[in-house]
Amino acid sequence: MPTIVPSFMLKKLYLQGSFKNTPNGFEFALKNTLAPGTIIGLSPLQIDGHDVPLANISIAVGNVTPVRASDISLDQPRSFPLNVTVKFEVTGETLTPGKHRVTVIVNTKEAGELKIDAEDSIA
């Protein structure tokens, strides 16, 4: 299903300043400021144009225990409540200081595929 949400609105979901290296990789966050939703799948995210496998990504919706992105499906959805932060934790690689572009494609039950493009910096 094609997205029904304009890209300028989707860009606002990215939480500026959330890009950080961690001991095992890096993380960033989205905050749902649009409407309650249900995540039924994700595509491999892209960092600076290269794919990061879903097996290397965990997501935590609010304070819920993180789940592997590859485990989210129509049969195992995750709610994405309004005004709640979703943290993406990527293992296996850290990022160099400076600007990076991230692209996240989230498939939702309510609005179809949402492609979120953002640029942020790591200090």
Secondary structure as UniProt FT lines:
FT   HELIX           7..11
FT   TURN            12..13
FT   TURN            16..17
FT   STRAND          20..22
FT   TURN            23..24
FT   STRAND          25..31
FT   STRAND          37..42
FT   STRAND          45..47
FT   TURN            48..49
FT   STRAND          50..52
FT   HELIX           54..56
FT   STRAND          57..61
FT   TURN            62..63
FT   STRAND          67..68
FT   HELIX           69..71
FT   STRAND          78..80
FT   TURN            82..83
FT   STRAND          85..91
FT   STRAND          98..108
FT   TURN            109..111
FT   STRAND          112..122
//
